[in-house]
Amino acid sequence: MIVGLHDRWIVERQNEHYYKLAKKLDYRSRASFKLIQIDDRFQIFRLGDSVVDLGACPGGWLQVAKERVGETGKVVGVDLRYIYPLEGVETFVGDITEDKTMIELLTRFGGKADVVLSDMAPNIAGHYSTDHARSVNLCMYAVDVCDRILKKNGKMVCKVFMGDLMDSLTRELEKRFQSVKVYSPDASRETSSEVYVISKGFLANHRVKLKVLEEEDNEPDFKTKGPKI
Ligand SMILES: C[S@@+](CC[C@H](N)C(=O)[O-])C[C@H]1O[C@@H](n2cnc3c(N)ncnc32)[C@H](O)[C@@H]1O
């Protein structure tokens, strides 16, 4: 999408505003405000909830999630990159496309997560449809996480770059959730194609059970695949 000079100016002013606000309020990233705005509008978190945050580095969403689920809540963040420790939050380094990351999440949650968050973004190739397809692929891994660890009636918030696979993605989500909405928070105008899909009322009808197979060397071999669309 081509952005005019005036639009660019507005976006830069807005980014600067949230950047300064994040510094002032001690949030690790501007992204915190996107999640705040999403939660204020869609009521994602409840006190005591268990939350997993995929693609959580540097930790802006983790901070917001922890604030909102409170002392009794559980928040776990995973990212390809190391996340500096945050009080009351568990983190680990992992690639969500790898089986061992899924095993780690299962070990930490069982089927007991109330909310799955994903702000994952692919490495930007600069080619619109490639970036879009990679982003949708990451979302499908997040859906895969839901199928393994989300409680019935749980919620999911997932970032995606808009494009022609959006319909397929929302169809996959509609098979699994009672309600699916696409939303662009005010704090999210930095890229014109970024939106968040808010899914509520997980049906648990695509629940996938773990299969851990013993190999000859006794290393557990976990077979899983992101659902294909
Ligand atoms: C926009 S940042 C997340 C910002 C974060 N929500 C915050 O508030 O600080 C996107 C993150 O997704 C992570 N990511 C991308 N692909 C991933 C993957 N396959 N597994 C885990 N994390 C991934 C990147 O390393 C990056 O840190």
The ligand as an ORCA input file, in Angstrom:
! r2SCAN-3c Opt
* xyz 0 1
  C       6.675     -7.069     17.239
  S       7.728     -8.100     18.166
  C       6.791     -8.413     19.615
  C       6.708     -7.243     20.555
  C       6.083     -7.630     21.881
  N       4.666     -7.959     21.728
  C       6.192     -6.533     22.908
  O       5.182     -6.003     23.311
  O       7.307     -6.248     23.347
  C       7.610     -9.611     17.272
  C       8.435    -10.734     17.847
  O       8.067    -11.964     17.213
  C       9.175    -12.818     17.353
  N       9.042    -13.999     16.492
  C       8.990    -14.022     15.140
  N       8.930    -15.312     14.701
  C       8.917    -16.107     15.800
  C       8.895    -17.516     16.000
  N       8.876    -18.360     14.950
  N       8.906    -17.995     17.254
  C       8.950    -17.148     18.317
  N       8.990    -15.794     18.193
  C       8.983    -15.270     16.956
  C      10.343    -11.910     16.967
  O      11.568    -12.432     17.450
  C       9.942    -10.588     17.623
  O      10.596    -10.386     18.851
*
